[in-house]
Amino acid sequence: QVQLVESGGGLAQAGGSLRLSCAASGLAFDYYVMGWFRQAPGKEREFVAAISTSGSSTSYADSVKGRFTISRDNAKNAVYLQMNSLKPEDTAGYYCAARYGTVQGISRARNMDYWGQGTQVTVSS
């Protein structure tokens, strides 16, 4: 079965950095667009970043543009999210997600095919 397992979350101070990882198994990773979403308590799950199957194209939410970087390693079936200049408003559960083939509609959580269990990121001021 498909598994997406996130790691790397934790506590950081404002202005600090964290790097999230997502290890994928049970799917043809090269054919899946990968994304990161986040959800804070009482809020809807929101798009953070996405990367195309080859890694040549990326997209970001305006709120993280210039601070976060998504990347992938198809040889390791892994996707990463480097988060710099963290802010308290970045505090949320972060979820890795996969969608087969197309980047169309990648920013909508309902369009994703598979989800990880999430990893918590807490940023203190």
N, C-alpha and C positions, 0 to 999 in steps of 0.2 A: 504494500500500500504506500501511498504517497506520504512522505513526512517532510515537514519543514521545521527545523529546530533552531530557534534564535538563541543567541548568547551575547554577552558583553554589556548588558545593562547594569545599572548600579546608581550610586550617588555621586554627583559631581557638583562643584561650585560654579556659580555663574562665571562665564568667561572660560570655563574649562572645556575639556574634550572627552569624548567617549567614542569607541568604535564598536558598532554592532556587527555581528556575523549571523548568517543564516545558512545552515547546511541542509541541502536538499537530497532526498533519496526517493527511489520508486517512480521516477519520471524521467523522460528524455529531456534533461535540463537544457540542452542547447536549443530546444524548440520553444522554450517558455520565456516570455517577458516576465521580469521580476520587479516587484515593487515593495516599498515600505509604506505602511500606514501607521497612524497613531490614534490613540483614544484616551482622552482624559476623563476622569469621573464626571458623570452627568452630561457628557458631550457625545456627539456622534463621531464615529470613526472617520478620520480625515486622511486624505492623500498627503504623502510626504515626498516621495521620489520614485522614479521608475527607470529601468534600463532595458534596452532592446536585447534581443537574443544574442547578438554578436558583441554587445557592449559599445557599439559605435554611436548610439544615440541615448541621451538621458533627458529627463524632464524633472522639474522640481516645483513644489508649492512655493508661492511667493514668499511665504513666511520663513522659509529655510534657504532660499536661493543665496548663494555666496557664502554660506556657513556650512552646509552639509554637502557631502559628495557620495554618490552611489557608484559602486563598481562591482564587477563580477569576475569570477575565475571559472570558466567552463570546464577546465581540467579537474577542478576540485569540487564541482557542483556546488558552488558557494556564491553568495552575494553579500556585500558589505555596505555599511552606512557609516562613513566617517562624519562625526558631528563635532564641529568646532564652535567657539564663541557661544557656548550654550547659555540659554536664558531660562529663568524660572518657568516661563510659559511653554518651554519645551517638555516640561514634566508630563509624562503620559506612559501608557503601555504601548510598546512599539511592536508591530506585527509585520512579519514577512509574508508575502503573497505571490502566487504564480498565476499567470494566464497564458494559455496556449496560443502561440503564433502572433497575434496582432497587438499593436500598441493602441489601437483605437479604443477609446473609452477607458484607458488604463487608470485614469484618476478616480474612477467610480468603484467603490468597494464591492458593489454587487456584481461587477463584471469579472471579478477574480475567481479562478477555479479552485485554488487551494490556499489554505491559511496555516500559519504556524500558531503556536500557543501564546506567543508574545513574551516580551522581556520588559521589565519596568525600568524606566529612566526617571530619576528624580534630580532636579537641579535646585540647589539652595541658593538663596540670594546673599 
